[in-house]
Amino acid sequence: MAPYLRHIQSDRADLLEKLSEKNEKELQTFEDKLKEAEENEGESEISALLRSKAMYLARIGDKVGSEYLETWF
């Protein structure tokens, strides 16, 4: 939810920092899984991971990121 909190200009800096760290870790996990899938898996697995990442970005309020990924499928 960090992108959403930034968008509404929340004054909860402590929460924003905590959520930003959590989001970065989750996004890094997606990137690691995508890299592994590109090397070892097929197109359907990559597509499923991209959809999952887009749904995660939408869930945390990163509209721009999720819309960008939606153009891949």
C-alpha positions as CSV (number, residue, x, y, z in Angstrom):
1,M,0.0,0.0,0.0
2,A,3.0,2.3,0.0
3,P,2.3,3.7,-3.5
4,Y,-1.3,4.4,-2.5
5,L,-0.1,6.2,0.7
6,R,2.3,8.3,-1.3
7,H,-0.6,9.1,-3.7
8,I,-2.8,10.4,-1.0
9,Q,0.1,12.1,0.7
10,S,-0.2,10.4,4.0
11,D,1.6,11.8,7.0
12,R,2.3,8.4,8.4
13,A,6.0,8.2,7.5
14,D,6.7,5.2,9.8
15,L,4.0,3.2,8.1
16,L,5.1,4.3,4.6
17,E,8.6,3.2,5.3
18,K,7.6,-0.2,6.7
19,L,5.3,-0.8,3.7
20,S,7.9,0.4,1.2
21,E,10.4,-2.2,2.5
22,K,7.8,-4.9,2.4
23,N,6.8,-4.0,-1.1
24,E,10.4,-3.9,-2.3
25,K,11.0,-7.4,-0.8
26,E,7.9,-8.8,-2.5
27,L,8.8,-7.2,-5.9
28,Q,12.3,-8.6,-5.6
29,T,10.8,-12.1,-5.0
30,F,8.7,-11.7,-8.2
31,E,11.8,-10.6,-10.2
32,D,13.8,-13.6,-8.9
33,K,11.0,-16.0,-9.8
34,L,10.6,-14.4,-13.3
35,K,14.3,-14.7,-13.9
36,E,14.2,-18.3,-13.0
37,A,11.1,-19.0,-15.1
38,E,12.7,-17.3,-18.1
39,E,15.7,-19.7,-17.8
40,N,13.9,-22.9,-16.9
41,E,10.1,-22.7,-17.6
42,G,7.8,-22.0,-20.5
43,E,5.7,-19.1,-21.6
44,S,2.6,-20.0,-19.6
45,E,4.6,-20.0,-16.3
46,I,6.1,-16.6,-17.2
47,S,2.7,-15.2,-18.1
48,A,1.2,-16.5,-14.8
49,L,4.0,-14.8,-12.9
50,L,3.5,-11.5,-14.8
51,R,-0.2,-11.7,-14.0
52,S,0.5,-12.3,-10.3
53,K,2.9,-9.4,-10.2
54,A,0.4,-7.1,-11.9
55,M,-2.3,-8.1,-9.4
56,Y,0.1,-7.5,-6.5
57,L,0.9,-4.0,-7.9
58,A,-2.8,-3.2,-8.3
59,R,-3.4,-4.5,-4.7
60,I,-0.8,-2.1,-3.2
61,G,-2.0,0.8,-5.3
62,D,0.7,1.0,-7.9
63,K,-1.7,1.8,-10.8
64,V,1.0,2.7,-13.3
65,G,3.1,-0.4,-12.7
66,S,0.1,-2.7,-12.9
67,E,-1.2,-1.1,-16.1
68,Y,2.3,-1.4,-17.7
69,L,2.4,-5.2,-16.9
70,E,-1.1,-5.7,-18.2
71,T,0.1,-4.7,-21.6
72,W,2.3,-7.9,-21.7
73,F,-0.6,-10.3,-21.8
